[in-house]
Amino acid sequence: MHDVLLPSIFFCKYYFHIWVCVASEDKRNFGGPTRRFVFVMNELDSTVASMALDNATGRLSIIDTKPAVPAEARDSNHSADIQISPDGCFVYGGNRGHDSVVIMAVDQETGSLSLVGYIPCGGATPRNLALTPSGGHLFSANQNADRISIFVRDARKGMLTDTGRGIEIGTPMCVKIVA
C-alpha cells in the first residue's frame, strides 16, 4: 500500500478486490492540513469504508463502513470503482450486479459516511467511474451495455441526474478525463 501514501489531491488504486482513494491534506477539503481520509470500495462484500490516515506512521484506522447496495442486492453484487468529489464532501461507487452508483456524504470533521442514495448507472456493469475536474459531471463506463453514461452532479446535495446522453463504445472498462 505504499502508493497510497503518495502526496496528491486524490489518488486511486486497485488492490486485492478493493478500490482505495486517498483524500488530500488540502485544508479546503478536509478542515485542516493534518487531516487525511482514505475511502475504500470493497468489491467482494459490497461495502464502502472510510479510514483515517496517520500521517506520521501511515497507519490506517477504520472510521466507518456502510453497505454499497441495499441488503437484498448484496449476494448478487460486486462493487467496483470509487471516486471522491472535488470538494471531498461525497464519494461515488459503482455496483456491478445492482447496476447502480451509490452516493455517500462524508462528514468533514469525522470522516463518517451517510447514504445519500443509489441511482441506476445508465447501463449494465458499471466497471469504472470518472468525475470531471470541476465535479459537474460523472461518467459511468457500463461494461456490459457498451455505453458510457453521463450524469450531471448537484454539488450541494451530491445527487446525480442522468442526462440521457452517452458514448456508445464496445465494452468500456475505464474512463479517464484529461484536463
DARAZI-V835819 format. One record per run of one state. SS is the DSSP state (helix for helix, strand for strand, loop for the rest). FROM is the first residue (numbers start at 1). TO is the last residue. If there is no record, write none. Layout:
[[SS;FROM;TO] [SS;FROM;TO]]
This chain:
[[loop;1;1] [helix;2;5] [loop;6;9] [strand;10;15] [loop;16;17] [strand;18;23] [loop;24;26] [helix;27;30] [loop;31;36] [strand;37;42] [loop;43;46] [strand;47;53] [loop;54;59] [strand;60;67] [loop;68;70] [helix;71;76] [loop;77;77] [strand;78;84] [loop;85;89] [strand;90;96] [loop;97;99] [strand;100;106] [loop;107;112] [strand;113;120] [loop;121;125] [strand;126;131] [loop;132;136] [strand;137;142] [helix;143;145] [loop;146;146] [strand;147;153] [loop;154;159] [strand;160;168] [loop;169;179]]
